[in-house]
Amino acid sequence: MNLDNNIGEIITLDEAVKFTNSFQLQNPDQLKSFFVGSAKLNEILQQDDCIGVRIYNGFDADTNQANRVLVGVNIAGEDISDGIIVERLSPCPPDCPKSSPLIK
């Protein structure tokens, strides 16, 4: 598959609830979500030749928690690994929304 800046699909709230609730039921001890600020996303996206963001699953051995690593991707589908890379997102819990159908 060729990557471009339009990869991804907009889904309905019902689909999102189905996906997130299913994960949370199967993985009750896992973090539910991660928040990243728009300033950091924009820093990644504003790099030369960046067409999107790749999100890696990671694990922080210091905190014994799953995490996510965000890196820009160029038109060739390669990580911009010498550019802006973002981690230390805000996990849920503890930073969860007070009222969201995406949290089971």
C-alpha positions as a printed NumPy array, in Angstrom:
array([[  0.   ,   0.   ,   0.   ],
       [  1.215,   3.484,  -0.794],
       [  0.962,   5.924,   2.063],
       [ -0.433,   9.414,   1.605],
       [ -1.837,  12.192,   3.759],
       [ -5.376,  10.807,   3.434],
       [ -4.808,   7.354,   4.995],
       [ -7.261,   6.497,   7.735],
       [-11.01 ,   6.309,   7.862],
       [-13.492,   8.401,   9.758],
       [-15.663,   6.091,  11.836],
       [-18.903,   6.52 ,  13.722],
       [-19.176,   6.966,  17.452],
       [-20.831,   3.539,  17.629],
       [-17.805,   1.938,  15.949],
       [-15.424,   3.805,  18.238],
       [-17.377,   2.687,  21.323],
       [-17.359,  -0.907,  20.061],
       [-13.582,  -0.88 ,  19.496],
       [-12.588,   0.879,  22.719],
       [-15.013,  -0.985,  24.964],
       [-13.951,  -4.322,  23.477],
       [-10.291,  -3.548,  24.167],
       [-11.047,  -2.386,  27.708],
       [-13.08 ,  -5.51 ,  28.514],
       [-10.312,  -7.777,  27.201],
       [ -7.537,  -5.763,  28.875],
       [ -8.942,  -4.367,  32.126],
       [ -5.513,  -3.58 ,  33.58 ],
       [ -4.221,  -1.706,  30.525],
       [ -4.259,   2.049,  30.067],
       [ -7.368,   3.157,  28.205],
       [ -6.035,   6.08 ,  26.215],
       [ -3.291,   8.659,  25.781],
       [ -3.566,  12.409,  25.247],
       [ -1.139,  14.417,  23.124],
       [ -1.374,  18.176,  22.772],
       [ -1.969,  19.826,  19.415],
       [  1.312,  21.759,  19.672],
       [  3.305,  18.505,  19.691],
       [  1.247,  16.999,  16.857],
       [  1.735,  20.163,  14.833],
       [  5.507,  20.054,  15.451],
       [  5.587,  16.569,  13.954],
       [  3.293,  17.428,  11.035],
       [  5.093,  20.674,  10.131],
       [  8.378,  18.904,   9.39 ],
       [  9.556,  18.982,   5.773],
       [  8.033,  16.157,   3.706],
       [  5.842,  14.914,   6.595],
       [  2.541,  13.435,   5.396],
       [  1.325,  11.914,   8.655],
       [  2.137,  10.302,  11.975],
       [  3.035,   6.717,  12.792],
       [  2.11 ,   5.595,  16.311],
       [  4.246,   2.869,  17.831],
       [  3.292,   0.761,  20.818],
       [  5.969,   0.984,  23.459],
       [  6.694,   0.023,  27.025],
       [  8.342,   2.194,  29.681],
       [ 10.294,  -0.142,  31.958],
       [ 10.801,   2.688,  34.48 ],
       [  7.056,   3.027,  35.097],
       [  6.089,  -0.523,  34.068],
       [  3.429,   0.927,  31.757],
       [  2.549,   0.754,  28.081],
       [  3.151,   3.942,  26.148],
       [  2.964,   5.318,  22.615],
       [  5.742,   6.799,  20.501],
       [  4.704,   9.211,  17.716],
       [  6.952,   9.922,  14.741],
       [  6.426,  11.737,  11.462],
       [  6.292,   9.779,   8.208],
       [  7.499,  11.012,   4.812],
       [  6.002,  10.45 ,   1.354],
       [  8.162,   7.329,   0.91 ],
       [  6.458,   5.8  ,   3.956],
       [  9.611,   6.074,   6.06 ],
       [  9.802,   7.337,   9.632],
       [ 11.352,  10.777,  10.006],
       [ 13.515,   9.335,  12.768],
       [ 15.968,  12.239,  12.747],
       [ 13.134,  14.69 ,  13.42 ],
       [ 10.565,  15.326,  16.129],
       [  9.574,  12.211,  18.1  ],
       [  6.958,  12.513,  20.844],
       [  6.328,  10.383,  23.921],
       [  5.44 ,  10.959,  27.573],
       [  1.821,  11.442,  26.648],
       [ -0.799,  11.886,  29.323],
       [ -2.288,   8.441,  30.093],
       [ -5.793,   7.504,  31.154],
       [ -5.948,   6.651,  33.948],
       [ -5.335,   8.961,  35.706],
       [ -6.083,  11.688,  33.138],
       [ -9.414,  10.355,  31.86 ],
       [-12.388,  12.307,  30.573],
       [-15.136,  12.709,  33.125],
       [-17.861,  11.643,  30.711],
       [-17.093,   9.75 ,  27.508],
       [-18.833,   6.795,  25.892],
       [-15.372,   5.575,  24.873],
       [-14.521,   4.7  ,  28.485],
       [-16.122,   1.474,  29.712]])
